[in-house]
Amino acid sequence: MASRGKPNLWRYWGYGVLAVLLLSLGSNAFGPGVYAVLVGLLILFVLFQAPVYCGAINRKRGGVVEFCRNNSTGLVLGCHLRQHKWQKFGRDWWSLGWREKSKGIWTGASAKLATVSGVVGTVTGIIGVFK
């Protein structure tokens, strides 16, 4: 078990999957099935385990929407607050425009890294499957 002062590197396992995808793209190391499994693992990591900000809606004041800045896991799940756990798929999420919906995936460096990793990994996996 990791101590409190040191970061737990296991939280970032998905970035290792991304590295394997990127490094194996130029070679014939894996077959299409392995690429599909790696992309699936990467998508699961980005959506449900990547360390990011919550991004759930705290309140709406006029045209301004305030988002939660608590730490969360994954781009889909919310923070420790029960109301935020699945709020992104609730009534408030469906009533927002695309600008407000996608704002949560760009709330900080960790969310940007998770989003870009998911996109790059998916594109790399698709290229690997069809090469």
Secondary structure, 3 states (H helix, E strand, C coil): CCCCCCCCHHHHHHHHHHHHHHHHCCCCCCCHHHHHHHHHHHHHHHHHCCEEECCCEEEEECCEEEECCCEEECCCCCCCCHHHCCHHHCHHHHHCCHHHHHHHHHCCHHHHHHHHHHHHHHHHHHHHHHC
